[in-house]
Amino acid sequence: MSSISVRTTLYVLALTLGVAARASADDTARNTPDATSVGSDDTAPDDAASDVPAGDDAPGQQEPGAIVSSGSESPAAPVAAAGSRSHRHQFGFRVGAGADGRFAIRYKDGPSCGDGAETFCRRLGTGLLDAELGFGVSDTVEVTLLGRFGLADDAAARALPVMIGLGVRAYSDPEAVAKVFFGGRAMLDLTSSDVPGYGSFDIGLRGEFGVMVDVLHQLGIFAQLGAAIHVLQALNFIGDVTAGVQARFP
């Protein structure tokens, strides 16, 4: 075989192998998935899954009756005052009954403190009835206006005692069922008497100490001790004990 035939044969064989290799490479490229498409296909399910809340946060998975937070807490509901026993901003009407006793030092030109002309006088009172209006200005303090009326003629004045007093009362524990109170007031004695030398009025100061039991929000019962000093007719020291009820509204 000549050299020209050999070279021609080698050229044809090389060309055939090259065409075959190129065709094989094209087939491989068409059958292999693109890396970009593979990556996007893998991440898409993850992204979709991330949008769905898991566990207890998933829609429709809350416990029955569960409260979904809106991001801000609602204000606490105000405490109902229906069960409170404070007298704050309540009007009160109090009535009581009791008895008093007096010790008096008679002034030289003052009226007799009894049937005789003695200087030192001691006598029991005639029994008394109290009626009082009040208002709770705070949880612990009431402002009160007292009217006090004797049930029989006083031995010195020979007339029915009539007094009024303006004062305050403070409670130890406004929310307690049973509470101790202290009070003080200015007194005006308006007893009208025809006894010679007896003036048309007397003035004094009074202190009170007692216990109030609020059986209801609007109703309490009380017992108290009182002590007063009046100074115009004579130097009068008055002690009393009273008990009664107080109704309040609203």
HURA-V300442 format. One record per pair of residues at least 6 apart in sequence whose C-alpha atoms are under 8 Angstrom apart, sorted by the first residue. I is the first residue (numbers start at 1). GAP is how many residues later the second one is. D is the distance in Angstrom with one decimal. If there is no record, write none. Layout:
# HURA-V300442
i=I gap=GAP d=D
i=I gap=GAP d=D
This chain:
# HURA-V300442
i=52 gap=6 d=6.8
i=53 gap=6 d=7.4
i=55 gap=6 d=7.7
i=56 gap=6 d=6.1
i=82 gap=135 d=7.3
i=83 gap=134 d=6.5
i=84 gap=91 d=6.2
i=84 gap=133 d=6.3
i=85 gap=89 d=6.4
i=85 gap=90 d=4.9
i=85 gap=91 d=6.9
i=85 gap=92 d=7.0
i=85 gap=129 d=6.7
i=85 gap=131 d=7.3
i=85 gap=132 d=5.0
i=85 gap=133 d=7.9
i=86 gap=53 d=5.4
i=86 gap=54 d=7.5
i=86 gap=88 d=4.7
i=86 gap=89 d=5.3
i=86 gap=131 d=7.8
i=87 gap=48 d=7.9
i=87 gap=49 d=5.2
i=87 gap=51 d=7.3
i=87 gap=52 d=5.8
i=87 gap=53 d=7.3
i=87 gap=55 d=7.6
i=87 gap=87 d=7.1
i=87 gap=161 d=7.9
i=88 gap=47 d=7.8
i=88 gap=48 d=4.6
i=88 gap=49 d=5.8
i=88 gap=50 d=4.7
i=88 gap=51 d=4.6
i=88 gap=52 d=7.4
i=88 gap=53 d=7.9
i=89 gap=46 d=6.5
i=89 gap=47 d=4.9
i=89 gap=48 d=5.7
i=89 gap=49 d=6.8
i=90 gap=45 d=5.7
i=90 gap=46 d=5.4
i=90 gap=158 d=6.0
i=90 gap=159 d=5.4
i=90 gap=160 d=6.0
i=91 gap=42 d=7.5
i=91 gap=43 d=5.7
i=91 gap=44 d=4.5
i=91 gap=45 d=6.7
i=91 gap=157 d=5.4
i=91 gap=158 d=5.4
i=91 gap=159 d=7.2
i=92 gap=40 d=8.0
i=92 gap=41 d=5.8
i=92 gap=42 d=4.9
i=92 gap=43 d=6.0
i=92 gap=44 d=8.0
i=92 gap=154 d=6.5
i=92 gap=155 d=5.6
i=92 gap=156 d=4.1
i=92 gap=157 d=6.5
i=93 gap=38 d=7.4
i=93 gap=39 d=5.7
i=93 gap=40 d=4.8
i=93 gap=41 d=6.4
i=93 gap=153 d=5.6
i=93 gap=154 d=5.4
i=93 gap=155 d=6.3
i=94 gap=36 d=7.8
i=94 gap=37 d=5.8
i=94 gap=38 d=5.0
i=94 gap=39 d=6.5
i=94 gap=40 d=8.0
i=94 gap=150 d=7.2
i=94 gap=151 d=5.7
i=94 gap=152 d=4.1
i=94 gap=153 d=6.4
i=95 gap=34 d=7.5
i=95 gap=35 d=5.5
i=95 gap=36 d=4.6
i=95 gap=37 d=6.3
i=95 gap=149 d=5.6
i=95 gap=150 d=5.8
i=95 gap=151 d=6.5
i=96 gap=33 d=6.0
i=96 gap=34 d=5.0
i=96 gap=35 d=6.7
i=96 gap=146 d=6.1
i=96 gap=147 d=5.2
i=96 gap=148 d=4.0
i=96 gap=149 d=6.5
i=97 gap=30 d=7.7
i=97 gap=31 d=5.8
i=97 gap=32 d=4.6
i=97 gap=33 d=6.1
i=97 gap=145 d=5.3
i=97 gap=146 d=5.8
i=97 gap=147 d=6.4
i=98 gap=29 d=5.9
i=98 gap=30 d=5.5
i=98 gap=31 d=6.7
i=98 gap=142 d=7.1
i=98 gap=143 d=5.6
i=98 gap=144 d=4.1
i=98 gap=145 d=6.5
i=99 gap=26 d=6.3
i=99 gap=27 d=6.8
i=99 gap=28 d=4.3
i=99 gap=29 d=5.7
i=99 gap=141 d=5.7
i=99 gap=142 d=5.9
i=99 gap=143 d=6.8
i=100 gap=24 d=6.3
i=100 gap=25 d=4.8
i=100 gap=26 d=7.3
i=100 gap=27 d=6.5
i=100 gap=28 d=7.5
i=100 gap=138 d=6.8
i=100 gap=139 d=5.5
i=100 gap=140 d=4.0
i=100 gap=141 d=6.5
i=101 gap=21 d=7.8
i=101 gap=22 d=6.0
i=101 gap=23 d=4.3
i=101 gap=24 d=4.9
i=101 gap=137 d=5.8
i=101 gap=138 d=5.4
i=101 gap=139 d=6.3
i=102 gap=19 d=7.8
i=102 gap=20 d=5.7
i=102 gap=21 d=5.5
i=102 gap=22 d=6.1
i=102 gap=23 d=6.9
i=102 gap=134 d=6.8
i=102 gap=135 d=5.6
i=102 gap=136 d=4.6
i=102 gap=137 d=6.5
i=103 gap=17 d=7.4
i=103 gap=18 d=5.6
i=103 gap=19 d=4.6
i=103 gap=20 d=6.7
i=103 gap=133 d=6.0
i=103 gap=134 d=5.2
i=103 gap=135 d=6.6
i=104 gap=9 d=7.5
i=104 gap=16 d=5.9
i=104 gap=17 d=5.0
i=104 gap=18 d=6.5
i=104 gap=130 d=6.3
i=104 gap=131 d=5.4
i=104 gap=132 d=4.3
i=104 gap=133 d=6.0
i=105 gap=14 d=5.7
i=105 gap=15 d=4.8
i=105 gap=16 d=6.4
i=105 gap=129 d=5.9
i=105 gap=130 d=5.1
i=105 gap=131 d=6.5
i=106 gap=6 d=7.1
i=106 gap=7 d=6.8
i=106 gap=12 d=7.6
i=106 gap=13 d=4.9
i=106 gap=14 d=6.3
i=106 gap=15 d=7.4
i=106 gap=127 d=7.9
i=106 gap=128 d=5.0
i=106 gap=129 d=6.5
i=107 gap=12 d=7.4
i=107 gap=126 d=7.6
i=107 gap=127 d=5.6
i=107 gap=128 d=7.5
i=108 gap=11 d=8.0
i=109 gap=88 d=7.6
i=110 gap=87 d=5.8
i=110 gap=88 d=7.1
i=110 gap=123 d=6.2
i=110 gap=124 d=6.7
i=111 gap=45 d=7.8
i=111 gap=84 d=7.1
i=111 gap=85 d=6.4
i=111 gap=86 d=4.9
i=111 gap=87 d=5.5
i=111 gap=122 d=7.0
i=111 gap=123 d=7.9
i=112 gap=6 d=7.4
i=112 gap=44 d=6.4
i=113 gap=8 d=6.2
i=113 gap=42 d=7.2
i=113 gap=43 d=4.5
i=113 gap=44 d=7.8
i=114 gap=7 d=7.4
i=114 gap=41 d=5.6
i=114 gap=42 d=4.8
i=115 gap=40 d=7.9
i=115 gap=41 d=7.7
i=125 gap=29 d=7.0
i=126 gap=24 d=6.2
i=126 gap=25 d=5.9
i=126 gap=26 d=5.3
i=126 gap=27 d=6.9
i=126 gap=28 d=6.5
i=127 gap=23 d=6.0
i=127 gap=24 d=5.5
i=127 gap=25 d=7.2
i=128 gap=20 d=6.8
i=128 gap=21 d=5.6
i=128 gap=22 d=4.5
i=128 gap=23 d=5.5
i=129 gap=19 d=5.8
i=129 gap=20 d=5.3
i=129 gap=21 d=6.4
i=129 gap=22 d=7.1
i=130 gap=16 d=7.0
i=130 gap=17 d=5.8
i=130 gap=18 d=4.6
i=130 gap=19 d=6.5
i=131 gap=15 d=6.0
i=131 gap=16 d=5.2
i=131 gap=17 d=6.6
i=132 gap=12 d=6.7
i=132 gap=13 d=5.6
i=132 gap=14 d=4.4
i=132 gap=15 d=6.0
i=133 gap=11 d=5.6
i=133 gap=12 d=5.3
i=133 gap=13 d=6.6
i=134 gap=8 d=6.3
i=134 gap=9 d=5.4
i=134 gap=10 d=4.1
i=134 gap=11 d=6.3
i=135 gap=7 d=5.3
i=135 gap=8 d=5.4
i=135 gap=9 d=6.6
i=136 gap=6 d=4.2
i=136 gap=7 d=6.5
i=137 gap=6 d=7.0
i=139 gap=35 d=5.8
i=140 gap=30 d=5.3
i=140 gap=31 d=5.0
i=140 gap=32 d=7.0
i=140 gap=33 d=7.1
i=140 gap=34 d=5.6
i=141 gap=27 d=6.8
i=141 gap=28 d=5.6
i=141 gap=29 d=4.5
i=141 gap=30 d=6.5
i=142 gap=26 d=5.6
i=142 gap=27 d=5.2
i=142 gap=28 d=6.5
i=143 gap=23 d=7.8
i=143 gap=24 d=6.0
i=143 gap=25 d=4.5
i=143 gap=26 d=6.5
i=144 gap=22 d=5.9
i=144 gap=23 d=5.4
i=144 gap=24 d=5.8
i=144 gap=25 d=7.4
i=145 gap=19 d=7.3
i=145 gap=20 d=5.8
i=145 gap=21 d=4.7
i=145 gap=22 d=6.5
i=146 gap=18 d=5.4
i=146 gap=19 d=4.9
i=146 gap=20 d=6.3
i=147 gap=15 d=7.6
i=147 gap=16 d=5.9
i=147 gap=17 d=4.5
i=147 gap=18 d=6.6
i=148 gap=13 d=7.8
i=148 gap=14 d=5.8
i=148 gap=15 d=5.0
i=148 gap=16 d=6.1
i=149 gap=11 d=7.3
i=149 gap=12 d=5.7
i=149 gap=13 d=4.8
i=149 gap=14 d=6.6
i=150 gap=10 d=5.5
i=150 gap=11 d=4.8
i=150 gap=12 d=6.5
i=151 gap=9 d=6.9
i=152 gap=7 d=7.6
i=152 gap=8 d=5.7
i=152 gap=9 d=7.9
i=153 gap=6 d=4.4
i=153 gap=7 d=4.4
i=153 gap=8 d=6.9
i=154 gap=6 d=6.0
i=154 gap=7 d=6.4
i=157 gap=34 d=7.6
i=157 gap=35 d=7.7
i=157 gap=36 d=5.4
i=157 gap=37 d=7.5
i=157 gap=38 d=6.3
i=157 gap=41 d=7.2
i=158 gap=35 d=6.5
i=158 gap=36 d=7.8
i=158 gap=37 d=7.2
i=159 gap=32 d=7.0
i=159 gap=33 d=6.7
i=159 gap=34 d=5.8
i=160 gap=31 d=6.7
i=160 gap=32 d=7.8
i=161 gap=28 d=7.7
i=161 gap=29 d=7.5
i=161 gap=30 d=4.9
i=161 gap=31 d=7.8
i=162 gap=27 d=6.2
i=162 gap=28 d=5.4
i=162 gap=29 d=4.9
i=163 gap=24 d=6.9
i=163 gap=25 d=5.7
i=163 gap=26 d=4.4
i=163 gap=27 d=5.5
i=163 gap=28 d=7.0
i=164 gap=23 d=5.9
i=164 gap=24 d=5.4
i=164 gap=25 d=6.6
i=164 gap=26 d=7.7
i=165 gap=20 d=5.9
i=165 gap=21 d=5.4
i=165 gap=22 d=4.3
i=165 gap=23 d=6.1
i=166 gap=19 d=5.2
i=166 gap=20 d=5.5
i=166 gap=21 d=6.8
i=167 gap=16 d=7.2
i=167 gap=17 d=5.5
i=167 gap=18 d=3.7
i=167 gap=19 d=6.3
i=168 gap=15 d=5.6
i=168 gap=16 d=5.8
i=168 gap=17 d=6.4
i=169 gap=12 d=6.6
i=169 gap=13 d=5.6
i=169 gap=14 d=4.1
i=169 gap=15 d=6.7
i=170 gap=11 d=5.4
i=170 gap=12 d=5.4
i=170 gap=13 d=6.2
i=171 gap=8 d=6.4
i=171 gap=9 d=5.8
i=171 gap=10 d=4.4
i=171 gap=11 d=6.7
i=172 gap=7 d=5.9
i=172 gap=8 d=5.4
i=172 gap=9 d=6.0
i=173 gap=6 d=5.8
i=173 gap=7 d=7.5
i=176 gap=38 d=8.0
i=177 gap=36 d=5.5
i=177 gap=37 d=5.1
i=177 gap=38 d=6.8
i=178 gap=33 d=6.9
i=178 gap=34 d=5.7
i=178 gap=35 d=4.3
i=178 gap=36 d=6.4
i=179 gap=32 d=5.7
i=179 gap=33 d=5.3
i=179 gap=34 d=6.4
i=180 gap=29 d=7.7
i=180 gap=30 d=5.9
i=180 gap=31 d=4.5
i=180 gap=32 d=6.3
i=181 gap=28 d=5.9
i=181 gap=29 d=5.5
i=181 gap=30 d=6.0
i=181 gap=31 d=7.2
i=182 gap=25 d=7.6
i=182 gap=26 d=5.6
i=182 gap=27 d=4.7
i=182 gap=28 d=6.7
i=183 gap=24 d=5.7
i=183 gap=25 d=4.8
i=183 gap=26 d=6.5
i=184 gap=21 d=7.5
i=184 gap=22 d=5.7
i=184 gap=23 d=4.5
i=184 gap=24 d=6.1
i=185 gap=20 d=6.0
i=185 gap=21 d=5.4
i=185 gap=22 d=6.6
i=186 gap=17 d=7.6
i=186 gap=18 d=6.1
i=186 gap=19 d=4.7
i=186 gap=20 d=6.3
i=187 gap=16 d=5.7
i=187 gap=17 d=5.0
i=187 gap=18 d=5.6
i=187 gap=19 d=6.8
i=188 gap=13 d=7.0
i=188 gap=14 d=5.9
i=188 gap=15 d=4.7
i=188 gap=16 d=6.5
i=189 gap=12 d=5.3
i=189 gap=13 d=4.7
i=189 gap=14 d=6.0
i=189 gap=15 d=8.0
i=190 gap=10 d=6.7
i=190 gap=11 d=4.9
i=190 gap=12 d=6.8
i=191 gap=9 d=7.1
i=191 gap=10 d=6.5
i=192 gap=8 d=6.1
i=192 gap=9 d=7.6
i=193 gap=6 d=7.7
i=193 gap=7 d=7.2
i=198 gap=35 d=6.5
i=199 gap=34 d=6.6
i=201 gap=31 d=8.0
i=202 gap=28 d=6.6
i=202 gap=29 d=6.9
i=202 gap=30 d=5.3
i=202 gap=31 d=6.4
i=203 gap=27 d=5.5
i=203 gap=28 d=6.4
i=203 gap=29 d=6.6
i=204 gap=24 d=6.8
i=204 gap=25 d=5.4
i=204 gap=26 d=4.1
i=204 gap=27 d=6.2
i=205 gap=23 d=5.5
i=205 gap=24 d=5.7
i=205 gap=25 d=6.8
i=206 gap=20 d=7.0
i=206 gap=21 d=5.6
i=206 gap=22 d=4.0
i=206 gap=23 d=6.6
i=207 gap=19 d=5.7
i=207 gap=20 d=5.4
i=207 gap=21 d=6.3
i=208 gap=16 d=6.8
i=208 gap=17 d=5.8
i=208 gap=18 d=4.4
i=208 gap=19 d=6.6
i=209 gap=15 d=5.5
i=209 gap=16 d=5.4
i=209 gap=17 d=6.5
i=210 gap=12 d=7.1
i=210 gap=13 d=5.6
i=210 gap=14 d=3.9
i=210 gap=15 d=6.1
i=211 gap=11 d=5.6
i=211 gap=12 d=5.7
i=211 gap=13 d=6.5
i=212 gap=8 d=6.4
i=212 gap=9 d=5.8
i=212 gap=10 d=4.4
i=212 gap=11 d=6.9
i=213 gap=7 d=5.3
i=213 gap=8 d=5.3
i=213 gap=9 d=6.2
i=214 gap=6 d=4.0
i=214 gap=7 d=6.5
i=215 gap=6 d=7.5
i=217 gap=31 d=8.0
i=218 gap=29 d=5.6
i=218 gap=30 d=4.7
i=218 gap=31 d=6.2
i=218 gap=32 d=7.5
i=219 gap=26 d=7.3
i=219 gap=27 d=5.8
i=219 gap=28 d=4.7
i=219 gap=29 d=6.3
i=220 gap=25 d=5.7
i=220 gap=26 d=5.1
i=220 gap=27 d=6.6
i=221 gap=22 d=7.6
i=221 gap=23 d=5.8
i=221 gap=24 d=4.3
i=221 gap=25 d=6.1
i=222 gap=21 d=5.5
i=222 gap=22 d=5.6
i=222 gap=23 d=6.1
i=222 gap=24 d=7.7
i=223 gap=18 d=7.6
i=223 gap=19 d=5.9
i=223 gap=20 d=4.2
i=223 gap=21 d=6.7
i=224 gap=17 d=5.9
i=224 gap=18 d=5.6
i=224 gap=19 d=6.3
i=225 gap=14 d=7.5
i=225 gap=15 d=5.9
i=225 gap=16 d=4.7
i=225 gap=17 d=6.6
i=226 gap=13 d=5.6
i=226 gap=14 d=5.2
i=226 gap=15 d=6.3
i=227 gap=10 d=7.4
i=227 gap=11 d=5.6
i=227 gap=12 d=4.5
i=227 gap=13 d=6.5
i=228 gap=9 d=5.9
i=228 gap=10 d=5.1
i=228 gap=11 d=6.5
i=229 gap=6 d=7.1
i=229 gap=7 d=5.5
i=229 gap=8 d=4.7
i=229 gap=9 d=6.2
i=230 gap=6 d=5.0
i=230 gap=7 d=6.7
